[in-house]
Amino acid sequence: MLVRGFPAAAFDTNCWVVAPAAGQECVVIDPGIGVEAALDEVLRKDNLRPVAVLLTHGHLDHTFSVTPVCGAKGISAWIHPGDRELLADPMKGLSPESRTMFGGRLEWTEPDDVVLLDPAQPLELAGLRFAVDFAPGHTPGSVVFRTPGVDVGGEAAPPVMFSGDVLFAGSIGRTDLPGGSWEQMQDSLARVVLTAPDETVVHCGHGSSTTIGRERAANPFLQDLAMAPPSRGL
């Protein structure tokens, strides 16, 4: 499996491109602020053809470029129903400080084709199978995408998780933004993250990639789910 990641122009948000191999179809996960040129370069270099944009949640730092990317490629945007309103009006999910950064208003057009994710239905896209795990807490409609590792040369690869802002290397997503819930985040971490195999490679919404085993052993928010909530991210 081919996974390419690069940071957006703001908030250190990771945009991910996933395909079975170079020269094939792919999906784009979380196209944030100012990613169009870098995304086009990744697609050109690996000769990839995007078939969908998958959104881990509706915060603006993960969705800012979804409309131009979907429009230019003629593809759909997929988001959980719990965050559908954030794709229509992303200002609803911002902190007061972030609203000030955008001047209190934003010229915004949502994608022409929006498809609602159903966690009960795995996605079959670009020759890959993605499980969709509902994981609210950071936002009401946060999800985690999981896909099995693809055998390369007869050797099985570890499973892969795209965690959005549910899990970071050494931390977790904040829960103090509109629609956030510390109690729901605790449940999502226990139900979605801690039940994943240790060898699972985690590509996070911000910062470096990690593994479930590494986070299980060292991430304080997994070792003690009763700790006070953090304040990281948009």
Secondary structure, DSSP 8 states (H G I E B T S, - for coil): -EEEEEE-SSTTBEEEEEESSTTSEEEEE---TT-HHHHHHHHHHHT-EEEEEE-S---HHHHTTHHHHHHHHT-EEEE-GGGHHHHH-GGGG--HHHHHHTTT-------S-EEE--TTS-EEETTEEEEEEE-TTSSTT-EEEEE----BTTB----EEEEETSEETTEE----STT--HHHHHHHIIIIITTS-TT-EEEESBS--EEHHHHHHH-HHHH-TTS-------
